[in-house]
Amino acid sequence: MGLYPDYGKAINYFKQHFDGQVILKLDANPYWMDIINYQESLQQDMIKACDLISCEGRAMQSYLAKKWKRPIDLIRNGFPIKNI
């Protein structure tokens, strides 16, 4: 997992040219989440541009919600809990 500069360009293009939503599906682990420097404006812009961010574990969901100060949905194996 990484938030690379080209992703920001793709997100901006998608939001300007299509009527859809941007979903960031994280295969998150503590190592990678600590590497992402949320203080950098490029990272903040990409994260804020996402309409939905999800991860698969409750502990990581709570951790990221506090770190990134935004809602993180819990979607295990690609399906929302309410749909199972």
C-alpha positions as a Python dict, from the first residue, in 0.01 Angstrom:
ca = {
    (1, 'M'): (0, 0, 0),
    (2, 'G'): (125, 338, -84),
    (3, 'L'): (-15, 678, -165),
    (4, 'Y'): (201, 770, -462),
    (5, 'P'): (191, 1111, -637),
    (6, 'D'): (36, 965, -953),
    (7, 'Y'): (-262, 846, -749),
    (8, 'G'): (-346, 1206, -666),
    (9, 'K'): (-346, 1292, -1036),
    (10, 'A'): (-571, 996, -1112),
    (11, 'I'): (-814, 1087, -832),
    (12, 'N'): (-837, 1448, -953),
    (13, 'Y'): (-894, 1337, -1313),
    (14, 'F'): (-1161, 1088, -1208),
    (15, 'K'): (-1345, 1344, -996),
    (16, 'Q'): (-1339, 1602, -1278),
    (17, 'H'): (-1444, 1373, -1564),
    (18, 'F'): (-1672, 1106, -1422),
    (19, 'D'): (-1977, 1101, -1198),
    (20, 'G'): (-1856, 847, -945),
    (21, 'Q'): (-1693, 795, -610),
    (22, 'V'): (-1335, 728, -511),
    (23, 'I'): (-1294, 435, -275),
    (24, 'L'): (-966, 364, -98),
    (25, 'K'): (-968, -4, 1),
    (26, 'L'): (-678, -56, 238),
    (27, 'D'): (-499, -382, 298),
    (28, 'A'): (-364, -202, 601),
    (29, 'N'): (-102, -308, 849),
    (30, 'P'): (66, -96, 1117),
    (31, 'Y'): (401, -87, 935),
    (32, 'W'): (261, 69, 617),
    (33, 'M'): (19, 297, 795),
    (34, 'D'): (302, 445, 1001),
    (35, 'I'): (508, 506, 687),
    (36, 'I'): (236, 721, 531),
    (37, 'N'): (313, 1074, 644),
    (38, 'Y'): (-32, 1224, 683),
    (39, 'Q'): (124, 1562, 761),
    (40, 'E'): (232, 1601, 397),
    (41, 'S'): (-26, 1799, 202),
    (42, 'L'): (-13, 1557, -93),
    (43, 'Q'): (-111, 1267, 135),
    (44, 'Q'): (-381, 1474, 306),
    (45, 'D'): (-527, 1583, -27),
    (46, 'M'): (-548, 1226, -156),
    (47, 'I'): (-705, 1094, 164),
    (48, 'K'): (-955, 1382, 179),
    (49, 'A'): (-1049, 1328, -186),
    (50, 'C'): (-1166, 973, -116),
    (51, 'D'): (-1539, 932, -71),
    (52, 'L'): (-1494, 609, 124),
    (53, 'I'): (-1194, 458, 300),
    (54, 'S'): (-1213, 106, 434),
    (55, 'C'): (-1000, -153, 606),
    (56, 'E'): (-1064, -508, 725),
    (57, 'G'): (-988, -499, 1097),
    (58, 'R'): (-1152, -314, 1385),
    (59, 'A'): (-822, -223, 1553),
    (60, 'M'): (-684, -70, 1231),
    (61, 'Q'): (-1018, 103, 1166),
    (62, 'S'): (-1000, 273, 1505),
    (63, 'Y'): (-628, 354, 1468),
    (64, 'L'): (-669, 518, 1126),
    (65, 'A'): (-984, 708, 1223),
    (66, 'K'): (-787, 870, 1505),
    (67, 'K'): (-470, 924, 1301),
    (68, 'W'): (-640, 1061, 988),
    (69, 'K'): (-930, 1228, 1173),
    (70, 'R'): (-1195, 1094, 939),
    (71, 'P'): (-1436, 799, 923),
    (72, 'I'): (-1290, 465, 819),
    (73, 'D'): (-1539, 194, 727),
    (74, 'L'): (-1497, -168, 829),
    (75, 'I'): (-1539, -385, 519),
    (76, 'R'): (-1410, -738, 560),
    (77, 'N'): (-1304, -926, 245),
    (78, 'G'): (-1463, -660, 28),
    (79, 'F'): (-1816, -681, 171),
    (80, 'P'): (-1980, -446, 424),
    (81, 'I'): (-2077, -631, 743),
    (82, 'K'): (-2444, -533, 698),
    (83, 'N'): (-2452, -723, 366),
    (84, 'I'): (-2334, -1055, 511),
}
